[in-house]
Amino acid sequence: MAQESPKNSAAEIPVTSNGEVDDSHEHGFNRDLKRSLPAGLGLSETQITSHGFDSTKEGVIEAGSFQGSPAPPLPSVMSPSRVAASRLAQQGSDLIVPAGGQRTQTKSGPVILADEIKNPAMEKLELVRKWSLNTYKCTRQIISEKLGRGSRTVDLELEAQIDILRDNKKKYENILRLAQTLSTQLFQMVHTQRQLGDAFADLSLKSLELHEEFGYNADTQKLLAKNGETLLGAINFFIASVNTLVNKTIEDTLMTVKQYESARIEYDAYRTDLEELNLGPRDANTLPKIEQSQHLFQAHKEKYDKMRNDVSIKLKFLEENKVKVLHNQLVLFHNAIAAYFAGNQKQLEQTLKQFHIKLKTPGVDAPSWLEE
């Protein structure tokens, strides 16, 4: 057993308390070892001394006195089993050799690198806290302005342009509403004229003595209905263009104005907060608050300046677009109304061609998307 290769000899060599090999007590050790295990032999009471695998003696295990429940004394000779010796051999990598030559066992296990992991719940809680604080400050600023106690940042030129835009929007909405009413009434009139022309034409065929009179009226009503459909097309085109201007272009600019006003309120709220802190005492407790308030004030000031610049640019482009669109639509509306009531059918049709307006033929369905 002791003549095997050095790698496996550690599991087979019995040792005594003084390190000498003794085979005579092997069977007695196994029996005594089974009796001693339930008594609570602790690994902390066992000293393990290991030498290199090239030496003839693989190791000496010395069992110290166990301070615990009473147990029968251990024999001086210990011969570990094959499994236990194999485990001790596998722990060779966990043994550290100090400078004095004696080896001590160290604990082995997975190395865990501590990393700060952000908790999603804490992040949401922090966002809610910031939102609540911002809402409180903005609400306080709005109430102070309405009560006349708080100061407010005002850009006189920009505020005047915004007021004009809102007033114009109300007036354009009124024009749009009246034009839609006119279109509805004109449609009903054209429909009535068409029915009246059909009735005159029917009577012209059935009344021989009034054939010509009914025929003249039938032609007149049909011509009026045709011209009315042409005028109706011009009015509907006018309505569509003004509706796009009012409910899309102007509304988009007003949405930017609302964002600008919200940025202005936040800017004034944090400006007031910073002014109040600057008026108070400066000590170790207030200086960090003042620095934080200064940082927040600067961030909201940049946001306010950016939104003010965006509103100015949008108002400029809106004014140019509004003038161009309304100029064309007002010319179309005037020429179409004048030609219709003057009875100038040729001029009325020429007006629609000038603005590239296509009329729908009565009784014909709209073309499918494949035909378009």
N, C-alpha and C positions, 0 to 999 in steps of 0.2 A: 504493500500500500504506500509506503514511504518512498518507493523508487520511481514513482510516476513523474511525468513532466512537471516542470516548475509552475506552470500556469494552473494546474489543477491540484497541486499538492496541498494547498491551503485548506481544502475541504476534507482532507483525509488524515492529517497529522494530529494525534492527540497530544496535549500538552499538560504539564503539571504546574504547580504554583511557582517552581523555580525555573521553568522553561525546558526541562528535560523530557525526552520522549519516553513514554511508558505505555505499553500495550496490555499490561496485565489487568488493568482496571477498566477496560472499555465497556464491558457488559454491565458492571456495577454503576458506572457513570450514567448510562442511558436509563437505568431504572431509577436512580436517585434524581436524575434531571426531570423525569415525568412527575415525580412527587413534589419537586420544588417549584415548578412553573405556576401552579395555582396559588402559591403563597405570595405572589406579587413581586417577583423579581423585577426591579426597575432598570431600564437602560441607563438612567442617570447615575447609577451606582457602579457601572461597569467601565473600566478604563481599557481602551483598545490601543495597543502598541503594534505598529506595522513596520516591517522592514521591506527592502526591495525584493522584487520577485526573483532576483538572481541568487539570493542567499538560500541556504539549506533550510533554515527555520523561517517559517512564514509569519508567525506572530505569537504573541503571548497574551492571553486574556486573564486578567486578574479580577476577581469578584470581591468587592469590598463588603463590609457589613451592611445589612439592610435595616434601615430604621423604619419599622412599620409593624404589621401584625406579626405575631410570633409564628415562626416556621421552623421546621427541623433544620439543623445545621447542614450546610452544603459540604460535600466531600472536597478534599483538596485537589482532586484530579478531575478535570473537565475535558471531555472529548466532544466537541460540537458535531452535530449531524451534518450530512452532506448538504442539505438545503440551507442550514444556517451558515455554514462556511462559504457557500456560494454567494449568499447575500453579502457577507462581509467582504468577499473578494470584489463584488460589484461596486462596493462603496469606496474602493480605493481612489477613485477620482475625486471624492469629497474630502480626502484627508489632506491637510495642509502641514507642511514641514516647516517649523520655525527655525530660527538661526541656531538654537541649541541642539538641534538634531532630533528632538522629540516631536512626534506627530500627534496632532489633536484632530478630532472629527468636527466638521462644520456642517451646519444645516444647509441642505440643498433644496431648491424649489424654483418655480417660475419667477422670473424678474418682471415686475409690473412697473411700467413707467407711468407715473402720475401725470395726467393731463387734465387741464381744466375743461370740463365739458359743460357747454351752455345748456341750461334747462329751458325748453320751449315755454313752459308755464311761466317761468320768471321773465322771459323776454316779453310775453304778452302782458304780464302784469306791469312791466316797465312802460310799455306802449300806452296802456290804459292810464297809467299815472301821468305821463306826459300830456296825453290828450285832455285829461281832466284839468290839469293845471293850466293848459293853454286856453281851454274853454272858459274856465273861471276868470282868467285875466281879460279875455276879450269881452265877456259878458259884463264885467265890471266897467270896462272902458265904454261900452255902448250905453249903459245906464248913466254913467257920469256925463256923457255927451248930451243925452236927452234931458238930464236935470240941469244942464248948464254949469256943471262943476269941473268937468275935465276939459283939457285942451285938445285940439284937433289939428292935424296937419292938412292944409288945404292948398291945392294947386289951382289958382283962380282961373287960369286960361283953360286948363284941361276940364275942370268942373263945368265951365260955361259950355264947352263943346259937348259934354255928355248931356247936359240939360237940353240943349238944342236937339240933339239926336233923339232923346226920348220924346220930346214934344213933336218932332217930325214923324216919328213912328206912329203916334196916336193919330195924326192927321192923315197919314198914308193909309192907315187901317180904315179910317172913315171913308176915304175915296174908294178903297177896295170894296168895302161893304156896299156902297152906293152903285158901283159899277156892276157888282154881282146882281143887285136888284134890277138894274136896267136890263141886264142880259136875260134874266128870268122873264121879265115882262115882255121884252122884245121877242123872245122865243114863243111865248103864248100868242102874241099878236101875229107873228108869221104863221103859226099853226092855224090860227083862225082865218087868216087871209087865204091860205091854201085851201081850206075847206070851203070857204065862200066862193072861191074861183071854181072849184069842182061843181058846186051847186049851180052856179050861173051857166056853166058849160052844159050841164045836164038839161036845164030848162031851155037852153038855146036849141037843143035838138028836138025837144018835145013841143015847143011853142013856135009854130011857124010864123005867126003874126008878129012875135017879138024876138025873132031869131037874131037879128043884128044887134039889138039893144043888149040882150043877154050875152051875146058873144063879146061885145066891147068890154063889158064889166068883167067877164071871165078873164080876158086877156090882161086887163089892168090889175086885177087882184093877183093873178099868177106872176106878173112882173114885179109887183110890190113884194110878194113873198120871196121871189128870187133875190131881189136886192136886199131884203131883210136878212136872208141867210148870209149874204156876203158881209153885211154890216155886223151880223152876229159873230161871224168868224173873226173880224177885226177886234171886236170888243172882248171876246174870249181870249184872244192873244194878248191884249192889253192887260187883262185880269191876271193871266198866268205870269206875265213878266213882273208886274207889281207885287204879286203874291210871293214870288221868289225873292224879290228885293226886301220885302218887309219881314217875312217869316223865316228866311234863311240867312241872307247877308247881314241885315241889321241885327237880327236876333243873335247871330254868332258874335258880332261885335259887342252886344250887350252882355253876353256871357263872359267875355273877357273883362268887361267893365265890372261885373260882379266879383270876379276873382281879384281885380285890382282893389276894390273897396274892402274885401276881406283882408288882403295884405296890408292895406292902410290901417285897419283897425288893430291888427296884430302888431304892426310897427308902433303905433301910438301906445298900445298897452304895455309893451316892453320898454318903450321910452319913458313912460310915466313911472314904471317900476324902478328903472335905473335912476331916475331923478330923485325918487324917494330915498333910495339907498345912499345916494351921494349926499343928501342933506343930513343923514344920520351920522352917528359917531363911526370913526374908523379904528377898529381894533383887530385882534387876531381872529375873532369870530365873524366879523362883517366883511373883512377883505376878501375871503374866498367867495362870498355871496356876490360882492360887487364885481369881481372878475368874471364869474359865471354869468351874471346879468349883462355885463358888457359884451360878452361873447354872443349871447342870445340876441341882444339888441342889434349887433352888427349883422348877424345872419338875416334877421327880419328886415333890416334896412336895405340890404342887397336885394332881397326878394321884392320889396316895395318898389325900389328903383327899376327893377327889371319889368315888373308889371306895368308901371307907369309908362315906360318906353314902349311896351307892346301895345298899350291902348292908344298912344299917340300915333303909332304907325298904322294901326287898323282904322282909326278915324280918318286918317289922311287918304288911305286907299278906298275906304267906303265913300267918302265924298266924291272922289273921282268917278267911281263906278256908278254912284247914284245919279250924277249929272248926265253921264253918258246914256244910261238906261232910260231915265225919265225923258230925256230929250227925244229919243227915237219913239218912245211909246206915246208921248203927247202929240207929236206930229202925226202919227198913225191915227190916233183917235180923232183928231180934228179933221183931217182930210176925209176919213171915212164917213163921219157924221155929216159934213158939208156936202159931200157927193151924194149921199143917200137922200137927204131932204131936198136937194136941188134936182133930183131925178136923173142925175148924170150917171148912168150905169157904166159907161166906159171909164170914166175917171175913178169910180169906185173899184172896179176890177183892177185898174192900173195901180191903185194904192196897195191892194193886197199883193200884187206881183212885186212891188217895190220892197216889201218887207218879207217876201218869200213865205206867204201864208197860203196853205193849201186847204181848201174847203172840202168838207165831206159831202158826197152826193147823197141826196135824200133816198132812203130805202135801200142803200147799199151798205153792207156790213164792213167793218174795218178789216183791212188786209191782215192775214195771219203773219206770224213772225218769220215764216219761211219766205213769204212774198216780200217782206220788208228787207 
